[in-house]
């Protein structure tokens, strides 16, 4: 009990827990809109593709500042998104293929640049910059400036959601109606892209480029097993994400050698699997509904 209390009230745990929970809740809400928009794979592609931006930012400025590295990731992440759209518009390549080309190409570039830095005497500080932490995530090294940056992104997302909530809902669930009443689809898509890229790039240090898409999409998948009402889905997704972030941070702190990011994703995965089985719209409920329908057809 003493060890539990010491962990819960230790400064290091509180800093990491605040950072991961503050990142998880708005990411889950934005992730719901991305999933309903059909952009869950887009989040995966942008997450992987933004990694070379971290490396290029370090090459240009030779600093470990999270702000500089995150801005570099944001610029390249947006460039990756535009590349995907350009491939779709000016070629016969399918959307999935465009995602695969962009993801592997940009991420491969990032790995090549990272290897170049580590083997080049001109970049002696590259090994100390923590560039590999942006691949797999290292929430244990979250600092105050990271929390401030996450908080700013959360505030921006809250303002954008308050301003464009109705437009986002209309454009996602009935785009033809949204266009007919004068909603600008490019603006709404740009708002969603901005929020998605924001949380992808600020989440790279905590969760990593490889797992960041799961961080956005799994809470929505989990929430969908319990409700079909959008507001309830957003609330459930936010709660699942926040609880998973807190539990994952606690377990990674209590047991040394366990990375925080993967543990948070594992907790989300457990919640999602349990919801898919036992949720209101889960496998058991669907199976029971199927049996009731067959009985009705037989005796009615």
TIMI-449771 format. One record per residue (C-alpha): residue number from 0; residue in one letter; x, z, y. Coordinates in steps of 0.05 Angstrom, whole numbers, plus 5000, padded with zeros to 4 digits. Layout:
(NUM; A; (X; Z; Y));
...
//
This chain:
(0; X; (5000; 5000; 5000));
(1; X; (5058; 5016; 5046));
(2; X; (5090; 4948; 5034));
(3; X; (5023; 4914; 5048));
(4; X; (5016; 4951; 5114));
(5; X; (5087; 4935; 5133));
(6; X; (5077; 4861; 5121));
(7; X; (5010; 4857; 5157));
(8; X; (5038; 4891; 5220));
(9; X; (5108; 4862; 5220));
(10; X; (5125; 4819; 5280));
(11; X; (5150; 4760; 5239));
(12; X; (5086; 4757; 5197));
(13; X; (5041; 4763; 5258));
(14; X; (5077; 4706; 5295));
(15; X; (5073; 4659; 5235));
(16; X; (5001; 4680; 5218));
(17; X; (4977; 4669; 5289));
(18; X; (5011; 4601; 5291));
(19; X; (4983; 4576; 5224));
(20; X; (4913; 4602; 5236));
(21; X; (4911; 4575; 5307));
(22; X; (4934; 4508; 5280));
(23; X; (4888; 4508; 5219));
(24; X; (4821; 4520; 5252));
(25; X; (4820; 4463; 5304));
(26; X; (4856; 4417; 5254));
(27; X; (4799; 4427; 5205));
(28; X; (4746; 4411; 5257));
(29; X; (4782; 4348; 5279));
(30; X; (4795; 4331; 5206));
(31; X; (4720; 4331; 5193));
(32; X; (4709; 4277; 5244));
(33; X; (4767; 4237; 5216));
(34; X; (4739; 4242; 5145));
(35; X; (4669; 4220; 5167));
(36; X; (4701; 4164; 5207));
(37; X; (4736; 4141; 5144));
(38; X; (4805; 4155; 5172));
(39; X; (4830; 4207; 5122));
(40; X; (4882; 4157; 5096));
(41; X; (4899; 4141; 5168));
(42; X; (4919; 4214; 5178));
(43; X; (4965; 4209; 5118));
(44; X; (4997; 4146; 5144));
(45; X; (5007; 4172; 5215));
(46; X; (5033; 4238; 5187));
(47; X; (5088; 4204; 5147));
(48; X; (5102; 4152; 5200));
(49; X; (5113; 4202; 5255));
(50; X; (5174; 4232; 5222));
(51; X; (5224; 4181; 5249));
(52; X; (5200; 4201; 5318));
(53; X; (5229; 4270; 5306));
(54; X; (5296; 4241; 5285));
(55; X; (5299; 4191; 5342));
(56; X; (5282; 4245; 5393));
(57; X; (5340; 4286; 5367));
(58; X; (5387; 4226; 5370));
(59; X; (5368; 4213; 5443));
(60; X; (5369; 4284; 5470));
(61; X; (5411; 4323; 5419));
(62; X; (5367; 4385; 5427));
(63; X; (5327; 4428; 5378));
(64; X; (5269; 4438; 5426));
(65; X; (5203; 4434; 5388));
(66; X; (5170; 4403; 5449));
(67; X; (5219; 4345; 5452));
(68; X; (5217; 4332; 5377));
(69; X; (5141; 4336; 5376));
(70; X; (5134; 4288; 5434));
(71; X; (5179; 4239; 5396));
(72; X; (5135; 4246; 5335));
(73; X; (5073; 4234; 5377));
(74; X; (5100; 4170; 5407));
(75; X; (5120; 4141; 5340));
(76; X; (5055; 4165; 5308));
(77; X; (5014; 4126; 5359));
(78; X; (5060; 4066; 5350));
(79; X; (5047; 4070; 5275));
(80; X; (4972; 4071; 5288));
(81; X; (4977; 4010; 5333));
(82; X; (5020; 3975; 5280));
(83; X; (4965; 3986; 5228));
(84; X; (4912; 3958; 5274));
(85; X; (4956; 3898; 5291));
(86; X; (4968; 3882; 5217));
(87; X; (4893; 3886; 5204));
(88; X; (4876; 3842; 5263));
(89; X; (4928; 3787; 5256));
(90; X; (4936; 3781; 5181));
(91; X; (4895; 3776; 5117));
(92; X; (4925; 3841; 5090));
(93; X; (4874; 3894; 5070));
(94; X; (4868; 3961; 5105));
(95; X; (4898; 3999; 5046));
(96; X; (4957; 3952; 5043));
(97; X; (4968; 3958; 5118));
(98; X; (4969; 4034; 5111));
(99; X; (5019; 4030; 5054));
(100; X; (5065; 3983; 5090));
(101; X; (5066; 4025; 5153));
(102; X; (5072; 4091; 5117));
(103; X; (5130; 4071; 5073));
(104; X; (5165; 4030; 5127));
(105; X; (5164; 4084; 5180));
(106; X; (5178; 4142; 5134));
(107; X; (5235; 4103; 5101));
(108; X; (5264; 4091; 5170));
(109; X; (5261; 4165; 5184));
(110; X; (5298; 4182; 5120));
(111; X; (5351; 4130; 5134));
(112; X; (5362; 4156; 5205));
(113; X; (5365; 4228; 5179));
(114; X; (5418; 4208; 5127));
(115; X; (5457; 4171; 5181));
(116; X; (5457; 4232; 5227));
(117; X; (5481; 4279; 5172));
(118; X; (5538; 4233; 5154));
(119; X; (5559; 4217; 5225));
(120; X; (5610; 4262; 5260));
(121; X; (5580; 4245; 5327));
(122; X; (5518; 4286; 5308));
(123; X; (5551; 4349; 5283));
(124; X; (5490; 4391; 5302));
(125; X; (5441; 4349; 5261));
(126; X; (5446; 4396; 5201));
(127; X; (5428; 4454; 5247));
(128; X; (5369; 4419; 5281));
(129; X; (5322; 4433; 5223));
(130; X; (5301; 4360; 5215));
(131; X; (5286; 4370; 5141));
(132; X; (5236; 4423; 5160));
(133; X; (5192; 4369; 5188));
(134; X; (5187; 4336; 5120));
(135; X; (5163; 4394; 5077));
(136; X; (5145; 4443; 5132));
(137; X; (5175; 4511; 5148));
(138; X; (5124; 4555; 5182));
(139; X; (5170; 4615; 5173));
(140; X; (5211; 4588; 5232));
(141; X; (5153; 4583; 5281));
(142; X; (5172; 4609; 5350));
(143; X; (5133; 4629; 5411));
(144; X; (5141; 4559; 5442));
(145; X; (5109; 4530; 5380));
(146; X; (5049; 4576; 5386));
(147; X; (5042; 4559; 5459));
(148; X; (5044; 4485; 5442));
(149; X; (4992; 4494; 5387));
(150; X; (4948; 4534; 5435));
(151; X; (4951; 4480; 5488));
(152; X; (4931; 4427; 5436));
(153; X; (4874; 4471; 5413));
(154; X; (4849; 4479; 5485));
(155; X; (4854; 4404; 5497));
(156; X; (4816; 4390; 5432));
(157; X; (4762; 4441; 5451));
(158; X; (4752; 4407; 5519));
(159; X; (4749; 4338; 5488));
(160; X; (4700; 4360; 5435));
(161; X; (4656; 4392; 5487));
(162; X; (4656; 4329; 5529));
(163; X; (4650; 4277; 5474));
(164; X; (4614; 4314; 5417));
(165; X; (4549; 4273; 5421));
(166; X; (4588; 4208; 5429));
(167; X; (4632; 4224; 5369));
(168; X; (4572; 4241; 5325));
(169; X; (4534; 4178; 5346));
(170; X; (4593; 4132; 5338));
(171; X; (4610; 4159; 5269));
(172; X; (4541; 4162; 5238));
(173; X; (4506; 4105; 5274));
(174; X; (4556; 4060; 5310));
(175; X; (4505; 4005; 5324));
(176; X; (4459; 4054; 5358));
(177; X; (4518; 4084; 5397));
(178; X; (4538; 4015; 5422));
(179; X; (4466; 3998; 5441));
(180; X; (4460; 4059; 5487));
(181; X; (4525; 4043; 5523));
(182; X; (4575; 4088; 5487));
(183; X; (4644; 4057; 5492));
(184; X; (4670; 4054; 5421));
(185; X; (4743; 4043; 5441));
(186; X; (4742; 4106; 5484));
(187; X; (4710; 4148; 5430));
(188; X; (4760; 4121; 5378));
(189; X; (4816; 4136; 5427));
(190; X; (4793; 4208; 5436));
(191; X; (4790; 4219; 5361));
(192; X; (4858; 4187; 5352));
(193; X; (4888; 4231; 5407));
(194; X; (4862; 4294; 5374));
(195; X; (4884; 4273; 5305));
(196; X; (4954; 4254; 5328));
(197; X; (4960; 4319; 5368));
(198; X; (4949; 4363; 5307));
(199; X; (4989; 4320; 5261));
(200; X; (5051; 4323; 5304));
(201; X; (5046; 4397; 5321));
(202; X; (5033; 4412; 5248));
(203; X; (5095; 4375; 5223));
(204; X; (5140; 4436; 5232));
(205; X; (5091; 4483; 5198));
(206; X; (5063; 4440; 5142));
(207; X; (5109; 4379; 5139));
(208; X; (5098; 4304; 5141));
(209; X; (5082; 4300; 5067));
(210; X; (5025; 4351; 5065));
(211; X; (4996; 4347; 5136));
(212; X; (4939; 4299; 5117));
(213; X; (4913; 4350; 5066));
(214; X; (4914; 4402; 5120));
(215; X; (4864; 4360; 5159));
(216; X; (4820; 4333; 5103));
(217; X; (4813; 4388; 5050));
(218; X; (4772; 4437; 5092));
(219; X; (4721; 4382; 5105));
(220; X; (4717; 4364; 5031));
(221; X; (4707; 4438; 5015));
(222; X; (4653; 4447; 5068));
(223; X; (4615; 4385; 5044));
(224; X; (4602; 4420; 4978));
(225; X; (4561; 4474; 5014));
(226; X; (4523; 4438; 5069));
(227; X; (4500; 4370; 5096));
(228; X; (4489; 4396; 5167));
(229; X; (4547; 4375; 5211));
(230; X; (4550; 4439; 5251));
(231; X; (4551; 4481; 5188));
(232; X; (4604; 4435; 5158));
(233; X; (4648; 4445; 5219));
(234; X; (4639; 4521; 5216));
(235; X; (4653; 4526; 5142));
(236; X; (4713; 4480; 5147));
(237; X; (4742; 4522; 5204));
(238; X; (4731; 4586; 5164));
(239; X; (4762; 4558; 5101));
(240; X; (4822; 4532; 5140));
(241; X; (4833; 4598; 5177));
(242; X; (4826; 4641; 5115));
(243; X; (4872; 4595; 5075));
(244; X; (4924; 4597; 5130));
(245; X; (4923; 4673; 5133));
(246; X; (4926; 4683; 5058));
(247; X; (4979; 4630; 5049));
(248; X; (5022; 4661; 5104));
(249; X; (5014; 4730; 5074));
(250; X; (5033; 4708; 5003));
(251; X; (5093; 4669; 5028));
(252; X; (5116; 4731; 5067));
(253; X; (5103; 4779; 5010));
(254; X; (5140; 4737; 4958));
(255; X; (5206; 4711; 4982));
(256; X; (5225; 4639; 4966));
(257; X; (5154; 4612; 4974));
(258; X; (5145; 4562; 5030));
(259; X; (5087; 4577; 5077));
(260; X; (5061; 4506; 5086));
(261; X; (5053; 4488; 5013));
(262; X; (5023; 4557; 4999));
(263; X; (4970; 4546; 5053));
(264; X; (4954; 4477; 5023));
(265; X; (4950; 4509; 4954));
(266; X; (4900; 4561; 4980));
(267; X; (4858; 4505; 5011));
(268; X; (4861; 4467; 4946));
(269; X; (4836; 4527; 4906));
(270; X; (4777; 4537; 4955));
(271; X; (4762; 4462; 4950));
(272; X; (4763; 4460; 4874));
(273; X; (4719; 4522; 4868));
(274; X; (4670; 4492; 4918));
(275; X; (4668; 4426; 4881));
(276; X; (4648; 4464; 4818));
(277; X; (4604; 4521; 4844));
(278; X; (4581; 4496; 4913));
(279; X; (4510; 4480; 4932));
(280; X; (4526; 4407; 4922));
(281; X; (4579; 4418; 4869));
(282; X; (4584; 4394; 4798));
(283; X; (4542; 4450; 4768));
(284; X; (4487; 4440; 4819));
(285; X; (4487; 4364; 4810));
(286; X; (4485; 4372; 4734));
(287; X; (4427; 4419; 4739));
(288; X; (4392; 4372; 4786));
(289; X; (4403; 4315; 4737));
(290; X; (4373; 4355; 4680));
(291; X; (4312; 4374; 4722));
(292; X; (4302; 4300; 4740));
(293; X; (4304; 4280; 4667));
(294; X; (4255; 4335; 4648));
(295; X; (4208; 4311; 4703));
(296; X; (4211; 4239; 4678));
(297; X; (4197; 4263; 4608));
(298; X; (4137; 4307; 4621));
(299; X; (4108; 4278; 4685));
//
